[in-house]
Amino acid sequence: MKSCLMRAALLSFATCTPLLAAAPPPLPAEHLTVTTLPPNNPHRIYVLDDAFVNEIDARVHLFDGDTYRRLGQIDGGFNPGFNLSPDGKTSVIGATYFARGSHGARTDVVEFTDNTTLSVTHEIVLPSKRAMTLPTYFNLGYSNDSHFLYVSYVTPAASFGVLDPAKGTVLDEIDTAGCVLVIPSGPNRVSTLCESGRLLTVTLDAQGHEASRAMSEPFFDPDTDPVFVQGIPITNGFAFLSFLGEVHEVDFSGAQPAFHPAWSLLSAADKAQNWRPGGAQVGAIHRKLGKLFVPMHRGGEGSHKNGGTEIWVFDMKTHQRVARWPVASQKLSPVLAVQVSQDDAPILFAATDRADVAVFDALTGQLRHVEKQLGQTPWLLLTP
């Protein structure tokens, strides 16, 4: 019996020997490299995911609206502010980090990311008073010549920091007497929103220190119809939508803001049906075409954060609605944020309350693509 087993073992070894001899050579060692992204194009979107379920892990996703590819992501820390440099080459994030994740020593920083490599190039450490709010254009922003960067502070006292992004230094802190956020204009002006419905505008000197300030007249009534702080860029400033659907266009091209007459998104019939805007990023404007896109829902007082069940399209010159696009018919949940590219073949991006990002033809409303689960809470969309 033992001799039979021995013969079987020898036969098995002899059979396997040629296979062992023919084993392939080891694979060459892998070397990690950093690739680069192609230059920005009008249909690239930067999606700020506030990561509301686990807020210490926010991030910015880069997505291509033509190829429907996810191009990369940028870390955002806790409850970040986000914006792009005027030339679109740099992403700037105001972030907060705690030494032990969700607690411990706090560090506030502004991080600068190269948009070709998505690598952090440098940072500026801030005082521990960065405003942590729902994302808007106005958490932080550049002067139009990129010489200054402004960061909103709340402690709860309100102020803003003036930074030199090239030298990586904090130049000054400007008290704003209870007015919040930063709305840059020109090379050296910053306006802030006040609870009285006014705008405080601070003009800086060449060193980034306050030279003068002025308070505007009220342009909305905060008691009867407050505005969303998520302003929408127009040619010379921003448009602010109110909770009840009024449009307030503000021209920031002069030394002081100039206010256009307000107009309404709603007809008498629309008001009777309780239509109103809502969401996290409540509108987008194609500046050349003069088209305004707004997520609209039916609701009452306190529903201003509800997403839109329809997207309404308005002509900014005639103030007339020219289209309405129901989103449920496209099997989409309510829309919380919208952004439109500024080229001659524009596309509209719409982020839903299920974290899907839909890509529409902005001229026809045709749905081209739905990117599922682009983050957790994609509440701010920026195009270069």
C-alpha positions in Angstrom: 0.0 0.0 0.0 2.8 2.4 0.9 4.6 1.7 -2.3 1.5 2.5 -4.3 1.2 5.9 -2.5 4.8 6.6 -3.1 4.5 5.9 -6.8 1.4 8.2 -7.0 3.2 11.0 -5.2 6.3 10.7 -7.6 4.0 10.6 -10.6 2.2 13.8 -9.4 5.5 15.6 -8.8 6.8 14.6 -12.2 3.6 15.8 -13.9 3.7 19.3 -12.1 7.4 19.9 -12.6 7.0 21.3 -16.2 4.3 23.6 -15.0 6.5 25.0 -12.2 9.3 25.6 -14.6 7.0 27.5 -17.0 5.9 30.1 -14.3 5.9 33.6 -15.7 8.4 36.2 -14.6 7.4 38.6 -11.8 5.5 41.7 -12.8 7.5 44.9 -13.0 7.3 47.2 -10.0 4.6 49.8 -10.1 5.4 53.5 -9.8 2.8 56.0 -8.7 2.4 59.1 -10.9 0.3 62.2 -10.9 -1.6 62.9 -14.1 -2.9 66.3 -15.0 -6.4 67.3 -16.1 -7.0 69.1 -19.4 -7.8 72.8 -19.2 -11.2 73.9 -17.8 -14.0 73.8 -20.3 -17.5 75.4 -19.9 -19.2 72.1 -19.2 -17.0 71.1 -16.3 -18.8 71.4 -12.9 -17.3 71.8 -9.4 -19.8 70.2 -7.0 -19.4 71.1 -3.3 -20.6 68.1 -1.2 -21.2 69.4 2.3 -21.3 65.7 3.5 -24.1 66.5 5.9 -24.2 63.0 7.2 -20.6 63.1 8.3 -19.7 66.8 8.2 -15.9 66.5 8.9 -15.4 64.9 5.5 -16.7 67.4 3.0 -15.3 67.4 -0.5 -15.5 69.0 -4.0 -16.2 66.7 -6.9 -15.2 67.6 -10.5 -17.6 66.3 -13.1 -17.6 66.6 -16.9 -21.0 67.4 -18.4 -20.0 66.2 -21.9 -18.3 62.8 -21.1 -20.2 62.3 -17.8 -16.9 61.3 -16.2 -15.9 62.0 -12.6 -12.6 63.7 -13.0 -11.4 63.9 -9.3 -12.1 65.4 -6.0 -10.7 67.9 -3.5 -10.9 67.4 0.3 -12.9 70.1 2.1 -12.7 69.4 5.8 -15.6 70.5 8.0 -18.4 72.7 6.6 -16.2 74.4 4.0 -16.6 77.5 1.9 -15.6 77.2 -1.7 -14.9 79.3 -4.7 -12.8 79.6 -7.9 -10.2 82.1 -8.7 -11.2 84.6 -11.4 -9.1 82.8 -14.0 -10.6 79.4 -13.0 -7.1 77.8 -12.4 -7.3 77.6 -8.7 -9.9 76.2 -6.3 -10.0 77.9 -2.9 -11.5 76.2 0.1 -12.1 77.7 3.6 -11.8 74.7 5.8 -11.9 73.8 9.5 -10.1 70.8 11.0 -10.2 69.5 14.5 -7.2 67.7 16.0 -9.2 64.5 16.8 -11.6 64.4 14.0 -14.8 65.9 15.4 -13.2 67.6 18.5 -9.9 68.8 19.8 -7.9 71.9 18.9 -9.4 73.8 16.0 -7.5 75.0 13.0 -9.1 77.2 10.3 -7.3 77.5 7.0 -7.7 78.6 3.4 -6.3 75.9 1.0 -5.4 76.7 -2.6 -5.6 73.8 -5.1 -4.2 73.7 -8.6 -7.1 72.7 -10.8 -4.8 70.8 -13.2 -3.3 68.4 -10.7 -5.8 68.8 -7.8 -2.8 69.2 -5.5 -2.8 71.7 -2.6 -0.2 74.3 -3.5 -0.3 76.3 -0.2 -2.5 77.4 2.6 -3.1 80.4 4.8 -3.9 79.8 8.5 -6.8 81.9 9.7 -8.0 83.0 13.2 -10.5 80.4 14.5 -13.6 82.4 13.5 -14.3 81.3 9.9 -18.1 81.5 9.2 -19.5 78.0 8.8 -22.8 78.3 7.0 -24.6 76.6 4.1 -22.4 77.1 1.1 -22.8 80.2 -1.0 -20.7 82.3 -3.4 -20.1 84.6 -0.4 -18.3 82.5 2.2 -15.1 83.6 0.6 -14.2 85.2 -2.6 -11.5 87.0 -4.7 -11.3 90.7 -5.7 -11.7 90.9 -9.5 -7.9 91.2 -10.0 -7.1 88.3 -7.6 -5.0 90.6 -5.4 -7.1 90.1 -2.3 -9.1 87.2 -1.0 -11.9 87.8 1.5 -13.1 85.3 4.1 -16.3 85.7 6.2 -15.9 85.5 10.0 -18.6 84.9 12.6 -17.8 84.4 16.3 -20.9 85.4 16.6 -19.6 88.9 16.1 -19.4 89.5 12.3 -16.3 90.5 10.4 -14.2 89.5 7.4 -10.6 88.7 6.8 -8.5 90.3 4.1 -5.9 88.0 2.7 -3.0 88.2 0.2 -3.2 85.0 -1.7 0.1 85.4 -3.5 2.1 86.1 -0.3 0.0 83.7 1.9 -0.7 86.3 4.6 -3.6 87.7 6.5 -3.6 91.5 6.0 -6.4 92.7 8.2 -9.8 91.9 9.8 -12.7 94.3 9.1 -15.6 94.6 11.6 -19.0 94.6 9.8 -21.3 95.6 12.6 -23.5 92.5 12.4 -23.6 92.3 8.6 -22.4 88.9 7.2 -20.7 87.2 4.2 -18.5 88.8 1.6 -19.6 90.1 -1.8 -16.5 91.3 -3.6 -16.7 93.9 -6.3 -13.9 95.7 -8.2 -10.3 95.5 -7.0 -10.9 96.7 -3.5 -14.6 96.7 -2.4 -16.5 94.2 -0.2 -20.3 94.4 0.5 -22.0 92.5 3.3 -25.7 91.6 3.9 -27.3 93.2 6.9 -30.3 92.1 8.9 -32.0 95.4 8.2 -32.2 94.6 4.5 -29.3 96.9 3.7 -25.8 96.4 2.3 -22.7 97.6 4.0 -19.9 98.4 1.5 -16.3 98.7 2.7 -13.6 100.1 0.4 -10.0 99.1 1.1 -6.7 100.8 0.5 -3.8 99.2 -1.4 -2.5 97.5 1.7 -5.9 95.8 2.4 -7.0 98.1 5.3 -10.3 99.9 5.5 -10.4 103.3 3.7 -14.1 104.0 3.9 -17.5 102.5 4.4 -21.1 103.3 3.5 -24.5 101.8 4.3 -27.2 101.5 1.6 -30.9 102.0 1.9 -32.9 98.7 2.4 -33.5 96.8 -0.8 -35.7 94.1 0.8 -37.9 93.8 3.9 -36.4 91.1 6.1 -39.6 90.9 8.2 -42.2 90.3 5.4 -40.1 88.8 2.6 -36.4 88.0 3.3 -34.0 87.1 0.5 -32.0 84.0 0.0 -28.3 84.8 0.7 -27.3 82.6 -2.3 -27.0 85.4 -4.8 -26.9 84.6 -8.5 -24.2 86.2 -10.7 -25.5 88.7 -13.3 -23.4 90.8 -15.7 -22.5 93.6 -13.2 -23.5 92.1 -9.9 -25.9 89.6 -8.4 -29.6 88.9 -8.3 -31.2 87.9 -5.0 -34.4 85.9 -4.9 -36.8 86.4 -2.0 -38.8 83.6 -0.2 -42.0 84.8 -1.9 -40.5 85.0 -5.4 -39.3 88.6 -5.8 -36.2 89.2 -7.9 -33.8 91.9 -6.6 -31.0 92.7 -9.1 -28.1 94.6 -7.6 -25.4 96.3 -9.7 -22.1 96.3 -7.9 -20.0 97.9 -10.6 -20.0 101.4 -9.0 -18.6 102.7 -5.8 -21.9 101.8 -4.1 -24.5 99.2 -5.0 -27.3 100.3 -7.3 -30.7 98.5 -7.0 -33.0 97.8 -9.9 -36.7 97.7 -9.4 -37.8 94.4 -8.0 -40.0 92.1 -10.1 -41.9 88.9 -9.4 -41.5 85.3 -10.6 -45.1 84.7 -9.9 -48.4 85.6 -11.5 -51.6 86.0 -9.4 -52.5 82.4 -10.3 -49.1 81.1 -9.3 -49.4 82.9 -5.9 -52.8 81.4 -5.3 -51.3 78.0 -5.8 -48.5 78.8 -3.4 -45.6 78.4 -5.8 -42.3 79.7 -4.5 -38.5 79.2 -4.9 -36.5 77.0 -2.6 -33.4 74.9 -2.1 -29.8 75.4 -1.4 -28.7 77.1 -4.6 -31.9 78.7 -5.8 -31.1 80.0 -9.2 -28.7 80.2 -12.2 -28.5 82.8 -14.9 -27.1 82.5 -18.4 -25.8 86.1 -18.7 -25.5 86.3 -22.5 -28.9 84.7 -23.2 -30.6 86.5 -20.3 -32.3 83.3 -19.0 -33.0 82.6 -15.3 -33.5 79.1 -14.1 -35.2 78.6 -10.7 -36.3 75.4 -8.9 -39.9 76.0 -7.8 -42.2 74.1 -5.4 -45.6 74.6 -3.8 -45.4 75.3 -0.1 -46.0 77.7 2.7 -44.0 79.6 5.2 -40.9 77.8 6.2 -40.7 75.8 3.0 -37.8 77.8 1.6 -35.3 74.9 1.9 -37.6 72.5 0.0 -36.4 71.4 -3.4 -38.1 72.3 -6.7 -40.6 69.9 -8.3 -40.3 72.0 -11.4 -37.6 74.2 -13.0 -39.0 77.5 -14.3 -37.2 79.5 -17.0 -37.5 83.3 -17.2 -36.5 86.0 -19.6 -34.5 88.5 -17.6 -35.5 91.4 -19.9 -39.2 90.8 -20.2 -39.5 89.2 -16.7 -41.8 86.6 -18.2 -41.7 82.9 -17.7 -40.8 81.1 -21.0 -40.7 77.5 -19.9 -41.5 75.2 -17.0 -39.9 71.7 -16.7 -41.4 69.2 -14.3 -38.7 67.0 -12.9 -40.9 64.1 -11.6 -41.7 63.2 -15.2 -37.9 62.6 -15.7 -37.9 60.4 -12.6 -36.0 63.0 -10.6 -36.6 63.9 -7.0 -36.9 67.6 -6.0 -34.0 69.9 -7.2 -32.0 71.7 -4.5 -29.3 73.4 -6.6 -28.9 74.5 -10.2 -26.0 75.9 -12.3 -25.8 76.8 -16.0 -22.7 76.9 -18.2 -22.0 80.2 -19.9 -21.2 79.0 -23.5 -23.3 79.2 -26.7 -24.4 75.6 -26.2 -25.3 75.7 -22.5 -26.2 72.9 -20.2 -28.0 73.1 -17.0 -26.8 71.1 -14.0 -29.5 70.2 -11.4 -28.6 68.5 -8.0 -31.5 66.7 -6.3 -32.3 65.9 -2.7 -31.1 62.3 -3.4 -27.6 63.6 -4.4 -28.2 62.9 -8.1 -26.9 65.5 -10.6 -29.0 65.8 -13.8 -27.6 67.3 -17.0 -30.1 69.1 -19.2 -29.9 70.9 -22.5 -30.4 74.5 -21.2 -32.0 75.6 -24.4 -34.7 72.9 -24.7 -34.9 71.2 -21.3 -34.0 67.8 -22.7 -32.5 65.5 -20.1 -29.2 64.2 -21.3 -27.8 62.3 -18.3 -28.3 61.6 -14.6 -25.2 61.0 -12.5 -26.3 59.0 -9.5 -25.1 59.8 -6.0 -22.5 62.5 -6.7 -21.6 62.8 -3.1 -24.1 63.0 -0.2 -25.4 66.6 -0.2 -24.3 68.5 -3.4 -25.5 71.9 -2.4 -23.3 74.3 -4.4 -22.4 73.9 -8.1 -19.8 76.2 -9.8 -18.6 76.4 -13.4 -15.3 77.9 -14.4 
